Amino acid sequence: MKEYRDASGRLTIDLTDNDQQFNMFVSRLEKNCKARLTQKLDGLEQRYWDFEIDDVTFVLHSDPMMGVSIHVEDGSNEDLLRFVATKCFEE
């Protein structure tokens, strides 16, 4: 996993460079973190799915060139984002 800040300064965590693993991360969010899917935005090549955990909206993003990443929608709760990325995606 690699952390970086996007153009708006929001913390984003890369989970994998393989976008084919998107559904595995969806399953882990729902199972390991008790996340609730709230919205799906699917494009031709990209997906942005919103999940809610503890009243915080997380965005799981898939892109064939970038892989799969996760961020908090409003850019807050960086500690919770790191917790989700490390604990919820363990096998």
GICORSUL-V389158 format. One record per residue. N is the residue number from 1. RES is the residue in one small letter. SS is DSSP state (H for helix, E for strand, - for the rest). PSI is psi in radians with two decimals (none if undefined). OMEGA is omega in whole degrees, 0 to 359 (999 if undefined). Layout:
BEGIN
[[N & RES & SS & PSI & OMEGA] [N & RES & SS & PSI & OMEGA]]
END
This chain:
BEGIN
[[1 & m & - & 2.45 & 181] [2 & k & E & 2.29 & 177] [3 & e & E & 2.51 & 172] [4 & y & E & 2.91 & 177] [5 & r & E & 2.29 & 178] [6 & d & - & -3.06 & 184] [7 & a & - & -0.47 & 180] [8 & s & - & -0.01 & 180] [9 & g & - & 0.03 & 180] [10 & r & - & 2.36 & 178] [11 & l & E & 2.27 & 176] [12 & t & E & 2.51 & 179] [13 & i & E & 2.10 & 174] [14 & d & E & 2.25 & 180] [15 & l & E & -0.64 & 179] [16 & t & E & 2.75 & 176] [17 & d & - & 0.10 & 181] [18 & n & - & 1.79 & 182] [19 & d & H & -0.22 & 178] [20 & q & H & -0.22 & 179] [21 & q & H & 0.13 & 182] [22 & f & H & -0.85 & 182] [23 & n & H & -0.56 & 176] [24 & m & H & -0.74 & 179] [25 & f & H & -0.61 & 175] [26 & v & H & -0.85 & 181] [27 & s & H & -0.74 & 180] [28 & r & H & -0.66 & 176] [29 & l & H & -0.82 & 182] [30 & e & H & -0.72 & 183] [31 & k & H & -0.94 & 187] [32 & n & H & -0.54 & 184] [33 & c & - & -0.04 & 181] [34 & k & - & 0.61 & 179] [35 & a & - & 2.58 & 179] [36 & r & E & 2.14 & 178] [37 & l & E & 2.21 & 182] [38 & t & E & -0.41 & 181] [39 & q & E & 2.50 & 175] [40 & k & E & 2.20 & 173] [41 & l & E & 1.83 & 182] [42 & d & E & 2.21 & 175] [43 & g & - & -2.91 & 179] [44 & l & - & -0.72 & 182] [45 & e & - & -0.19 & 183] [46 & q & E & 2.66 & 175] [47 & r & E & 2.40 & 173] [48 & y & E & 1.88 & 179] [49 & w & E & 2.27 & 180] [50 & d & E & 2.34 & 177] [51 & f & E & 2.57 & 178] [52 & e & E & 2.27 & 175] [53 & i & E & 2.16 & 179] [54 & d & - & 0.78 & 179] [55 & d & - & 0.34 & 177] [56 & v & E & 2.33 & 180] [57 & t & E & 2.11 & 176] [58 & f & E & 2.49 & 179] [59 & v & E & 2.08 & 174] [60 & l & E & 2.15 & 188] [61 & h & E & 2.36 & 177] [62 & s & E & 2.34 & 180] [63 & d & E & 2.28 & 183] [64 & p & - & -0.48 & 180] [65 & m & - & -0.51 & 186] [66 & m & - & -0.39 & 183] [67 & g & E & -2.50 & 183] [68 & v & E & 2.34 & 178] [69 & s & E & 2.92 & 178] [70 & i & E & 2.52 & 175] [71 & h & E & 2.85 & 174] [72 & v & E & 2.31 & 187] [73 & e & - & -0.83 & 184] [74 & d & - & 0.09 & 177] [75 & g & - & 0.01 & 180] [76 & s & - & -3.07 & 174] [77 & n & - & 0.83 & 181] [78 & e & H & -0.63 & 179] [79 & d & H & -0.71 & 177] [80 & l & H & -0.67 & 177] [81 & l & H & -0.81 & 179] [82 & r & H & -0.70 & 178] [83 & f & H & -0.85 & 180] [84 & v & H & -0.80 & 182] [85 & a & H & -0.65 & 182] [86 & t & H & -0.73 & 186] [87 & k & H & -0.71 & 187] [88 & c & H & -0.35 & 183] [89 & f & - & 0.19 & 173] [90 & e & - & 2.59 & 178] [91 & e & - & none & 999]]
END
